[in-house]
Amino acid sequence: MKTKHLLLFACILIANLSHAQLKVVAPGNVGIGTSAPQAKLHLVGNAVFSLNPSLGTTDRAPFIRGANTYSTASTPSYTWYNNNNTGIFNPIHDVIGFSVAGVERMRINNTGNVCIGIASAQSTYKLISVY
């Protein structure tokens, strides 16, 4: 009986000291790639969302980059698998950018100005286009 208790204690100790791939902590937060999740689902790293269990080269599954820095037109945070230079990115604080083929095509700034074909809206117009 003492051997079983000792073995159980050793397993619990090893499990608590090891770096788990998936961690669930009170009050029910789930961490993937982190042992201290700060939200109901806290993922450290990139994520692909797909119905296809074996991602093929033609799969257009949503793809989210897990970066802690501002994203760029050529590396947008929200994109698609195998088309990862087209999407939505955050070039600076309070600005949303949209890129196609790694080039910024549209931007919405914190005053609501929409810029198409240019990177900043210095005008008082809500929509600016250079095309």
Phi and psi in degrees as GROMACS dihedral restraints (atoms count N, CA, C in turn):
[ dihedral_restraints ]
;  ai    aj    ak    al  type     phi  dphi    fc
    3     4     5     6     1   -63.2    20    10
    4     5     6     7     1   -35.2    20    10
    6     7     8     9     1   -64.9    20    10
    7     8     9    10     1   -41.3    20    10
    9    10    11    12     1   -64.1    20    10
   10    11    12    13     1   -41.7    20    10
   12    13    14    15     1   -65.2    20    10
   13    14    15    16     1   -41.9    20    10
   15    16    17    18     1   -64.8    20    10
   16    17    18    19     1   -41.5    20    10
   18    19    20    21     1   -65.3    20    10
   19    20    21    22     1   -42.1    20    10
   21    22    23    24     1   -62.9    20    10
   22    23    24    25     1   -44.5    20    10
   24    25    26    27     1   -61.2    20    10
   25    26    27    28     1   -42.8    20    10
   27    28    29    30     1   -64.1    20    10
   28    29    30    31     1   -41.2    20    10
   30    31    32    33     1   -64.5    20    10
   31    32    33    34     1   -43.1    20    10
   33    34    35    36     1   -64.6    20    10
   34    35    36    37     1   -42.0    20    10
   36    37    38    39     1   -62.7    20    10
   37    38    39    40     1   -45.5    20    10
   39    40    41    42     1   -63.8    20    10
   40    41    42    43     1   -42.2    20    10
   42    43    44    45     1   -63.4    20    10
   43    44    45    46     1   -38.6    20    10
   45    46    47    48     1   -74.6    20    10
   46    47    48    49     1   -28.9    20    10
   48    49    50    51     1   -88.8    20    10
   49    50    51    52     1   -18.5    20    10
   51    52    53    54     1   -79.1    20    10
   52    53    54    55     1   163.4    20    10
   54    55    56    57     1   -95.0    20    10
   55    56    57    58     1    97.8    20    10
   57    58    59    60     1   -74.6    20    10
   58    59    60    61     1   149.2    20    10
   60    61    62    63     1   -75.4    20    10
   61    62    63    64     1   -32.2    20    10
   63    64    65    66     1  -130.4    20    10
   64    65    66    67     1   127.2    20    10
   66    67    68    69     1  -128.7    20    10
   67    68    69    70     1   130.2    20    10
   69    70    71    72     1  -115.2    20    10
   70    71    72    73     1   125.4    20    10
   72    73    74    75     1  -127.5    20    10
   73    74    75    76     1   161.4    20    10
   75    76    77    78     1   -66.2    20    10
   76    77    78    79     1   138.6    20    10
   78    79    80    81     1   -95.3    20    10
   79    80    81    82     1    46.0    20    10
   81    82    83    84     1   103.9    20    10
   82    83    84    85     1    12.9    20    10
   84    85    86    87     1   -71.9    20    10
   85    86    87    88     1   141.0    20    10
   87    88    89    90     1  -114.3    20    10
   88    89    90    91     1   129.4    20    10
   90    91    92    93     1  -117.3    20    10
   91    92    93    94     1   132.0    20    10
   93    94    95    96     1  -118.9    20    10
   94    95    96    97     1   116.5    20    10
   96    97    98    99     1    82.5    20    10
   97    98    99   100     1     6.4    20    10
   99   100   101   102     1  -143.9    20    10
  100   101   102   103     1   145.4    20    10
  102   103   104   105     1   -97.2    20    10
  103   104   105   106     1    -0.7    20    10
  105   106   107   108     1  -132.9    20    10
  106   107   108   109     1    70.4    20    10
  108   109   110   111     1   -62.7    20    10
  109   110   111   112     1   137.3    20    10
  111   112   113   114     1  -104.5    20    10
  112   113   114   115     1     4.4    20    10
  114   115   116   117     1  -150.7    20    10
  115   116   117   118     1   174.6    20    10
  117   118   119   120     1   -54.5    20    10
  118   119   120   121     1   -38.2    20    10
  120   121   122   123     1  -134.0    20    10
  121   122   123   124     1   116.8    20    10
  123   124   125   126     1  -122.7    20    10
  124   125   126   127     1   111.0    20    10
  126   127   128   129     1  -111.4    20    10
  127   128   129   130     1   128.0    20    10
  129   130   131   132     1  -107.7    20    10
  130   131   132   133     1   114.7    20    10
  132   133   134   135     1   122.6    20    10
  133   134   135   136     1  -172.2    20    10
  135   136   137   138     1   -84.4    20    10
  136   137   138   139     1   160.0    20    10
  138   139   140   141     1  -136.7    20    10
  139   140   141   142     1   137.9    20    10
  141   142   143   144     1  -120.2    20    10
  142   143   144   145     1   133.0    20    10
  144   145   146   147     1  -114.0    20    10
  145   146   147   148     1   115.4    20    10
  147   148   149   150     1  -149.4    20    10
  148   149   150   151     1   149.2    20    10
  150   151   152   153     1   -84.7    20    10
  151   152   153   154     1   -16.0    20    10
  153   154   155   156     1   -90.3    20    10
  154   155   156   157     1   112.8    20    10
  156   157   158   159     1   -66.7    20    10
  157   158   159   160     1   -24.1    20    10
  159   160   161   162     1  -116.0    20    10
  160   161   162   163     1    97.2    20    10
  162   163   164   165     1   -59.3    20    10
  163   164   165   166     1   119.8    20    10
  165   166   167   168     1   -96.1    20    10
  166   167   168   169     1   173.8    20    10
  168   169   170   171     1   -71.2    20    10
  169   170   171   172     1   -16.8    20    10
  171   172   173   174     1  -100.4    20    10
  172   173   174   175     1     0.3    20    10
  174   175   176   177     1   -69.0    20    10
  175   176   177   178     1   132.6    20    10
  177   178   179   180     1  -111.8    20    10
  178   179   180   181     1    45.3    20    10
  180   181   182   183     1   -67.7    20    10
  181   182   183   184     1   142.1    20    10
  183   184   185   186     1   -57.5    20    10
  184   185   186   187     1   143.4    20    10
  186   187   188   189     1  -134.4    20    10
  187   188   189   190     1   128.9    20    10
  189   190   191   192     1  -119.6    20    10
  190   191   192   193     1   125.7    20    10
  192   193   194   195     1   -82.4    20    10
  193   194   195   196     1   135.0    20    10
  195   196   197   198     1   -96.4    20    10
  196   197   198   199     1    64.4    20    10
  198   199   200   201     1  -103.7    20    10
  199   200   201   202     1   148.8    20    10
  201   202   203   204     1   -98.9    20    10
  202   203   204   205     1    15.2    20    10
  204   205   206   207     1  -121.7    20    10
  205   206   207   208     1   171.4    20    10
  207   208   209   210     1   -64.7    20    10
  208   209   210   211     1   141.9    20    10
  210   211   212   213     1   -89.5    20    10
  211   212   213   214     1   171.3    20    10
  213   214   215   216     1  -126.3    20    10
  214   215   216   217     1   173.5    20    10
  216   217   218   219     1   -62.8    20    10
  217   218   219   220     1   -34.0    20    10
  219   220   221   222     1   -88.0    20    10
  220   221   222   223     1   -13.1    20    10
  222   223   224   225     1  -135.5    20    10
  223   224   225   226     1    66.6    20    10
  225   226   227   228     1   -67.2    20    10
  226   227   228   229     1   150.1    20    10
  228   229   230   231     1   -69.2    20    10
  229   230   231   232     1   -39.0    20    10
  231   232   233   234     1  -113.4    20    10
  232   233   234   235     1   117.1    20    10
  234   235   236   237     1  -151.8    20    10
  235   236   237   238     1  -157.5    20    10
  237   238   239   240     1  -130.1    20    10
  238   239   240   241     1   145.0    20    10
  240   241   242   243     1   -60.0    20    10
  241   242   243   244     1   134.8    20    10
  243   244   245   246     1    66.3    20    10
  244   245   246   247     1    12.4    20    10
  246   247   248   249     1  -145.8    20    10
  247   248   249   250     1    47.5    20    10
  249   250   251   252     1   -84.2    20    10
  250   251   252   253     1    14.6    20    10
  252   253   254   255     1  -116.3    20    10
  253   254   255   256     1    18.0    20    10
  255   256   257   258     1  -125.7    20    10
  256   257   258   259     1   124.9    20    10
  258   259   260   261     1   165.7    20    10
  259   260   261   262     1  -153.4    20    10
  261   262   263   264     1  -110.4    20    10
  262   263   264   265     1   133.5    20    10
  264   265   266   267     1  -137.8    20    10
  265   266   267   268     1   168.3    20    10
  267   268   269   270     1  -121.3    20    10
  268   269   270   271     1    90.0    20    10
  270   271   272   273     1   -70.6    20    10
  271   272   273   274     1   -36.3    20    10
  273   274   275   276     1  -149.1    20    10
  274   275   276   277     1   172.4    20    10
  276   277   278   279     1   -56.9    20    10
  277   278   279   280     1   134.8    20    10
  279   280   281   282     1    64.2    20    10
  280   281   282   283     1    29.5    20    10
  282   283   284   285     1  -135.8    20    10
  283   284   285   286     1   137.8    20    10
  285   286   287   288     1  -113.6    20    10
  286   287   288   289     1   130.9    20    10
  288   289   290   291     1  -117.0    20    10
  289   290   291   292     1   151.1    20    10
  291   292   293   294     1  -123.2    20    10
  292   293   294   295     1   129.5    20    10
  294   295   296   297     1  -123.4    20    10
  295   296   297   298     1   151.1    20    10
  297   298   299   300     1  -132.5    20    10
  298   299   300   301     1   127.1    20    10
  300   301   302   303     1    56.2    20    10
  301   302   303   304     1    35.5    20    10
  303   304   305   306     1    80.4    20    10
  304   305   306   307     1     7.0    20    10
  306   307   308   309     1  -119.2    20    10
  307   308   309   310     1   132.2    20    10
  309   310   311   312     1   -65.0    20    10
  310   311   312   313     1   127.2    20    10
  312   313   314   315     1  -113.9    20    10
  313   314   315   316     1   -23.4    20    10
  315   316   317   318     1  -154.1    20    10
  316   317   318   319     1   151.1    20    10
  318   319   320   321     1  -144.8    20    10
  319   320   321   322     1   141.4    20    10
  321   322   323   324     1  -119.7    20    10
  322   323   324   325     1   124.0    20    10
  324   325   326   327     1  -100.0    20    10
  325   326   327   328     1  -178.3    20    10
  327   328   329   330     1   -72.3    20    10
  328   329   330   331     1    -9.6    20    10
  330   331   332   333     1   -96.2    20    10
  331   332   333   334     1    -1.7    20    10
  333   334   335   336     1    93.2    20    10
  334   335   336   337     1     0.9    20    10
  336   337   338   339     1   -69.1    20    10
  337   338   339   340     1   136.4    20    10
  339   340   341   342     1  -108.6    20    10
  340   341   342   343     1   122.9    20    10
  342   343   344   345     1  -113.9    20    10
  343   344   345   346     1   125.8    20    10
  345   346   347   348     1  -117.0    20    10
  346   347   348   349     1   120.7    20    10
  348   349   350   351     1    87.3    20    10
  349   350   351   352     1    -4.7    20    10
  351   352   353   354     1  -134.4    20    10
  352   353   354   355     1   160.3    20    10
  354   355   356   357     1   -90.3    20    10
  355   356   357   358     1   -14.2    20    10
  357   358   359   360     1  -145.0    20    10
  358   359   360   361     1   150.2    20    10
  360   361   362   363     1  -109.6    20    10
  361   362   363   364     1   104.0    20    10
  363   364   365   366     1   -96.1    20    10
  364   365   366   367     1    -3.5    20    10
  366   367   368   369     1   -91.2    20    10
  367   368   369   370     1   166.1    20    10
  369   370   371   372     1   -88.3    20    10
  370   371   372   373     1    -2.9    20    10
  372   373   374   375     1   -73.9    20    10
  373   374   375   376     1   146.2    20    10
  375   376   377   378     1   -81.4    20    10
  376   377   378   379     1   -15.4    20    10
  378   379   380   381     1  -138.7    20    10
  379   380   381   382     1   124.1    20    10
  381   382   383   384     1  -125.0    20    10
  382   383   384   385     1   134.1    20    10
  384   385   386   387     1  -136.6    20    10
  385   386   387   388     1   138.9    20    10
  387   388   389   390     1  -103.5    20    10
  388   389   390   391     1     5.4    20    10
